[in-house]
Amino acid sequence: AADLPSPSRGPRPAMTSIGDLPEDVLVELLSLLPARELLRTCRLVCSQWRYVVDLNTLWKRKCQRDGFYRQSYDRSISDWKIFYMLCHMKKNLLRNPRAEENFQHWTLDANEGDKWKIEDLPGAHGSHMSDPRVNKYFVTSYGPCFKSQLITLDKEGYWNQLMDEIRPEITVKDWYAARFDCGCRYELIVRLLSKDYIVLEEFHPEPVVIEQWSDAQWREISHTFQNYPAGVRYIWFQHGGQDTQYWAGWYGVRVTNSSITVGP
């Protein structure tokens, strides 16, 4: 009979699984995955993976990868996972802020005089904006013109526990301008509302009156809500105004490039 090959007598190399990897290597590998997969899938694999996914170092590494990290943040951030999620979700919660979709997503609360209108920048007796993305604006008339949006935070991904315990900053910005040849009045109201639409906090500065023969430059107004009460579920944004000389047409305040962002 033919000689059969003798079995190898040396020790077989031990099989290495991903679970045998050092913690820092596992952190590096898992940090490559999307946050949704980490939280919904990887965290459920085993106790070791759950421990690693919950590590601050993993989320700090994701912040570094995605450009959310600055060394100056090291001492001020206690929860890098929440910080990453807020950075990742950050966007303008106001829709159609630059009049590119006519009046879609806006509620016209007051529409008097010759009513709201949309015009192209710079407009008659107007000026350009420094932001090249802005090409249009909303303009008011000789009667009160106000429009608003109501933002539901949960639908935008900002869950109740986050808003109650972390209370991330809420930053509001708006841009307004007058025509050179006519005076106008501008007003802004922003309210943080509870689930029952009770006002928990409000930003309502004094209306701005711009006199005739102004420089017609675009100006920004901004406000950041901090340490607001727990229970915020909605944000209500309203702005508008009118001209101060009651001229037929669209000689009132111009508004565009509005924004509301929730951030770390």
C-alpha positions in Angstrom: 0.0 0.0 0.0 1.2 3.5 -0.7 2.6 5.4 2.2 0.2 7.9 3.5 1.5 11.4 4.4 2.1 11.6 8.1 0.0 14.3 9.9 1.8 17.5 10.8 3.2 17.2 14.3 3.8 20.9 14.9 1.3 23.0 16.9 -1.4 24.6 14.9 -1.5 28.4 14.9 -4.2 29.7 17.2 -7.2 31.2 15.3 -7.5 34.9 16.0 -11.0 36.5 16.1 -11.9 40.2 16.1 -12.7 39.8 19.7 -9.0 39.0 20.4 -7.9 42.4 19.1 -6.5 44.9 21.5 -9.0 47.5 22.7 -7.3 50.4 20.9 -7.3 48.5 17.6 -11.0 47.6 18.0 -11.7 51.3 18.7 -9.9 52.2 15.5 -11.9 49.7 13.4 -15.3 50.4 14.9 -14.8 54.2 14.6 -14.8 53.7 10.8 -18.5 52.6 10.9 -21.5 55.0 10.8 -23.0 56.0 14.1 -26.3 54.4 13.3 -24.6 51.0 12.7 -22.6 51.3 15.9 -25.6 52.0 18.1 -28.2 49.8 16.4 -26.1 46.8 15.4 -22.5 46.6 16.8 -23.5 47.5 20.3 -25.7 44.4 20.4 -23.1 41.9 19.3 -21.6 41.1 22.7 -20.7 42.7 26.0 -17.2 43.6 24.8 -18.5 45.4 21.8 -21.1 47.2 23.9 -18.3 48.4 26.2 -16.2 49.6 23.3 -19.0 51.4 21.5 -19.8 53.2 24.7 -16.2 54.4 25.2 -15.6 58.1 25.0 -12.4 57.4 23.1 -14.3 55.8 20.2 -16.5 58.8 19.7 -13.7 61.2 20.1 -11.9 59.3 17.3 -15.0 59.6 15.2 -15.0 63.4 15.8 -11.4 63.5 14.7 -12.2 61.6 11.5 -15.2 63.7 10.6 -13.5 67.1 11.3 -15.6 67.9 14.5 -12.6 67.8 16.8 -10.5 70.7 18.2 -7.9 70.3 20.9 -9.5 73.2 22.8 -12.6 71.0 23.3 -10.8 68.4 25.4 -11.5 69.9 28.8 -15.0 71.1 28.1 -16.6 67.9 26.5 -17.6 65.2 29.0 -19.7 63.1 26.5 -18.1 62.7 23.1 -20.9 60.5 21.8 -23.5 63.2 22.4 -21.1 65.8 21.0 -20.6 63.7 17.8 -24.3 63.2 17.4 -25.1 66.9 17.7 -22.3 67.8 15.2 -23.4 65.1 12.8 -27.1 66.2 12.9 -26.4 69.9 12.7 -28.3 71.6 9.9 -30.6 74.6 9.3 -34.0 73.5 10.7 -35.8 76.3 8.8 -36.9 75.2 5.3 -36.7 77.4 2.3 -34.9 80.2 4.1 -33.6 81.9 0.9 -36.9 82.2 -1.0 -35.8 79.5 -3.6 -39.1 77.6 -3.3 -41.5 80.5 -3.5 -43.3 80.5 -0.1 -43.2 76.8 0.6 -42.9 75.8 4.2 -43.8 79.3 5.4 -47.1 80.2 7.1 -48.2 83.8 6.1 -49.5 85.1 9.4 -50.0 88.7 8.1 -50.1 89.5 4.4 -51.3 93.1 4.1 -50.7 96.0 1.8 -49.6 94.6 -1.6 -48.6 91.4 0.3 -45.3 89.5 0.5 -43.2 89.2 -2.6 -40.0 87.5 -3.7 -37.3 89.4 -5.5 -33.8 88.7 -6.8 -30.7 90.2 -5.2 -29.7 93.0 -5.1 -33.1 94.4 -6.0 -34.0 98.0 -6.7 -32.0 100.4 -4.5 -30.5 97.4 -2.7 -27.2 95.7 -2.1 -25.6 92.3 -2.5 -24.9 89.9 0.3 -21.5 88.5 1.0 -22.8 84.9 0.9 -22.8 83.8 -2.7 -25.5 81.1 -2.0 -28.1 83.8 -1.4 -29.8 84.9 -4.6 -33.3 85.9 -3.5 -35.1 87.5 -0.6 -38.6 88.0 0.7 -39.9 91.6 0.8 -42.7 93.2 2.7 -45.2 95.9 1.7 -46.9 99.0 3.2 -49.1 96.8 5.5 -47.9 94.4 8.2 -46.3 91.3 6.6 -45.2 88.4 8.9 -44.4 84.8 8.2 -43.5 81.9 10.4 -42.4 78.3 10.7 -43.0 75.8 13.5 -40.2 73.2 14.0 -40.9 69.9 15.7 -37.6 68.9 17.3 -38.4 65.1 17.6 -39.1 64.9 13.9 -35.7 66.5 13.2 -33.9 63.9 15.3 -33.6 65.7 18.6 -35.1 63.3 21.1 -36.8 64.4 24.3 -34.2 63.2 26.7 -31.5 65.1 24.8 -33.5 68.3 25.0 -34.3 67.9 28.7 -30.9 66.7 30.1 -28.2 68.0 27.7 -30.1 71.1 26.5 -27.9 71.8 23.6 -27.6 75.4 22.4 -30.2 76.7 20.0 -28.8 79.4 17.7 -31.1 81.7 15.7 -29.9 84.0 12.9 -31.7 86.2 10.4 -30.7 88.8 7.8 -32.6 91.9 7.0 -32.2 95.1 4.9 -34.0 98.2 3.7 -34.1 99.9 0.4 -32.0 103.0 0.1 -35.0 105.2 -0.9 -37.6 104.1 1.8 -37.7 103.6 5.5 -38.9 100.3 7.0 -39.5 98.3 10.2 -38.2 94.8 11.0 -39.3 92.5 13.8 -38.3 89.0 14.9 -39.8 86.6 17.5 -38.5 83.2 18.4 -40.2 81.0 21.0 -39.2 77.7 22.6 -42.4 75.8 23.2 -43.5 72.8 25.4 -45.5 69.8 24.1 -48.6 71.9 25.0 -47.3 74.9 23.1 -46.6 76.8 26.3 -43.8 79.4 25.9 -40.8 78.3 27.9 -38.4 81.0 26.6 -38.6 83.8 24.1 -36.3 86.0 22.0 -38.2 89.2 21.0 -35.9 92.2 20.6 -37.2 95.7 20.1 -38.3 96.2 16.5 -35.6 97.8 14.3 -36.7 101.0 12.4 -34.4 102.0 9.5 -34.8 105.5 8.2 -35.1 106.6 4.6 -31.7 107.1 2.8 -29.9 104.4 4.8 -26.9 102.5 3.4 -29.3 99.6 2.4 -26.7 97.0 3.7 -27.7 93.6 4.9 -27.4 93.1 8.6 -27.5 89.9 10.7 -29.3 89.5 14.0 -28.5 86.4 16.1 -29.3 84.9 19.5 -28.3 81.7 21.2 -30.6 80.0 23.7 -28.7 78.4 26.6 -29.7 76.8 29.9 -33.4 77.0 28.9 -36.0 75.0 30.9 -36.6 71.3 30.3 -39.5 70.3 28.1 -38.7 72.1 24.9 -40.4 70.3 22.0 -41.0 73.0 19.4 -39.4 76.1 18.1 -41.5 78.8 16.6 -39.9 81.4 14.3 -41.6 84.5 13.0 -40.2 87.6 11.2 -41.4 90.4 9.0 -42.4 94.1 9.0 -43.4 96.8 6.6 -42.3 100.1 5.1 -42.7 103.2 7.2 -44.0 105.5 4.4 -47.0 103.6 3.2 -45.9 103.5 -0.5 -47.8 101.1 -2.7 -45.6 98.2 -3.9 -42.8 96.5 -2.0 -40.7 99.1 -0.2 -40.7 97.4 3.2 -38.0 95.4 5.0 -36.3 92.5 3.1 -35.4 89.2 4.8 -33.5 86.1 3.8 -31.0 83.5 4.9 -32.7 82.8 8.2 -31.5 79.8 10.2 -32.1 77.8 13.4 -29.4 75.3 14.4 -29.1 73.0 17.4 -25.5 72.4 18.3 -23.1 71.4 21.0 
